[in-house]
Amino acid sequence: MLKNLLNKIEKLRNGELEGFKILKEHIQSLDEFQYQQIIDRLKFQIEIVEKYNPKVRPAIDPVVSTELGIYRRLDDFEVGKLLDYPECCIKSFVEEVRISIDRDHLKEVEEMRDDLKNRGVYAIVLPSGFIPCSLRCEEAIKRGYIGYLNKEEFDKILELEKELKEKIRHWHFGYEDYYEKIIL
């Protein structure tokens, strides 16, 4: 998942990827040192994540996200496309201004809680910053942006998150965690 993002960034830098006018201009405008720092940090995060092979990908290192312009709201549709978010989730985020897990998401949790528990699900996990159109979004689940995890899978996510926090230091106050966790 993160390797796909790295590939897209490299292609944007080289002018080999279409459909990203604003992000392409931004990434191409970065000086070489700044660009290399982004790539090196992302590669290091990929190295850590691959050791765990999580069911759900973590949030991107906040320094990388910031430098890529993701938090600058350059173009939410381009950013969603770059991050490979499902189109339905991008539209929900932009058109309904869903900027966090909201009442509708929590209502879904309540509707699913008993069924999920009966199936051995311990928690619903998402990358921090990803706001799905629905916690039932099949495309987001398929792409690894929503996971219904058992206790063992959840503990593995916590281990990964701990290592990411220890080894990839950052200053972004909005992203203390790499995952949003809804414990059932």
N, C-alpha and C positions, 0 to 999 in steps of 0.2 A: 504494500500500500504506500509506504513512504518512499520506496524506490521509484514508484511511478511518478510521484511528485518531483523527486530529484531529476528524473528524466525530462519531465516537462519544463522545469526551470532551466536546465541546460539547453534544451531546444529553443526556448524563448530567448535566452541570451544570444544564441547563434542565429536567431531569425528563422528557425526551421519549423515553427509551430504557428499555425494561423488560428484566428478566432479569439485572440487575446490582445486587442489593440492597446488598451491602457496598461495592463500588466507587462506586456512586451516592452513598451516604451520605458516603463519604470525599471524593469530588470536590466534592460540594455543601458540605462543611464547610470547605473551603479558603477563606481570606480572598481578597478580590478581587485584591490585589497578588500574592499567591503564585500564584493561578490564572493571572493574566495572564502572569507570568513563564514558567510551564509552556507556555502556548499560544505565546508569542513564541519560545521556544527551539525548540519543535517546528516552528513555521512556518519558522524559519531553517534547521533541518535539512532540511526538505522542499525548500526552495529550492536548497540545495546538491545534494541527492540527485537532484533532477529534471534538473540539468545533465548528469548522467552516465547516467541511465536504466539503472541496473544490472539485471542478470538476477536478482539476489538482493538483497533489501532489507537494509540494515545494521541493527545493533542500534539501539534507540532511545537517544537521548542519555541517559546515566545519571542526570543531574540530573532530567530529566523522569520517567524510570522510578521513581526514588526518591520523588519528590513525589507521583506517582500511586499509590504504595503497592505497586508491582509487586515490589519487593525485600522488602517487609514480610510477604510471604506471607499477605496478607489472606484470599484465597480463590483457590487455584491454578486452579480450574475457571473462575471468573469472569475471572481475569487471562488465561488461555489464550483464552477466548472473546473478550475485549476485543481481544487481539492478533491474532485471526483464525487461531489455530493450529488445525490439524486435530484433531478430537476424539480420534482414535487416538493422536496425539502427546501430548495433554493427559493422557489416561488412562495412558499409558506413564510419563510424568513423575511423576504423582501416585501411581499404584498400585504401580509397580515402583521408585519412588524413584530414577529415573534423572536425576541432577543434573549429569551431564557426559557427554561422549563416552566410551563405555566399551568394554570388550573385544568385545562383540557388534557394535558399530559398526565397530571396527577389523577384525574378522573379515570383515564385509561388504566393507570396502575391499579386503582381500586377494582375496576371491572375485571382485570386479568389476575389479580393477586392469588386467589384460591386455585385457579387452574394452573398457574405457573408453579406455585408451591407444590401442588400435587405431582408435577412433572420434575420435581427436584431442583427448580430454579431458586437460587438464593438471592440474586440481585440482577437488576437491569443496569448495564454499564454503557456509557457513551464517551467519546472523546470530549474533553472540556471545550466549550465553544461551539460544538455542533448541536444545532437545534432542529430536530426532525419535524416533519409535518405531523407525524404520529409515531408513537413508540411501537406501533405495529407495522411500520413502513417496511414492506418486504424487500424493497430495493436497498434501503439503508442497512438492513440486517445482512443481506447477501454481500454487500460491499464492506462489511466489517465496521460499521458506524454505530450499530446497536447490537448488544449481545445480551442474551438471557443466560446468565452464568450460574453454574453450580458452585458450591462453596470452594472446591479445589481450584476451579478456574478463577474465581474471584480473588482468592489468596495469591495466585500467580500474578494477577493484575496489580495487587498491592505491592508485591515484591518488585515488579518492573517499575512501578511508579516511584518507589523508594530509591531505586538505583538511578533513575532519571533525575530525581531531585538532588541526589548527592553528587552526581557526575556532570550534570549540565546545569550549572548555576545561571540564574537570570534575575533580572530586576523588575519584571512585569508584575505589578501588584494585583492584577485581575486574574492571574492564572497561578494560583498556589498549587493546584492539582492538575495532573494530566488527564484525569478522568472525572466524569460526573457519575456518581454512584447512587442508585436507588435500591436500598436494601429492603427486601420483602419481609 
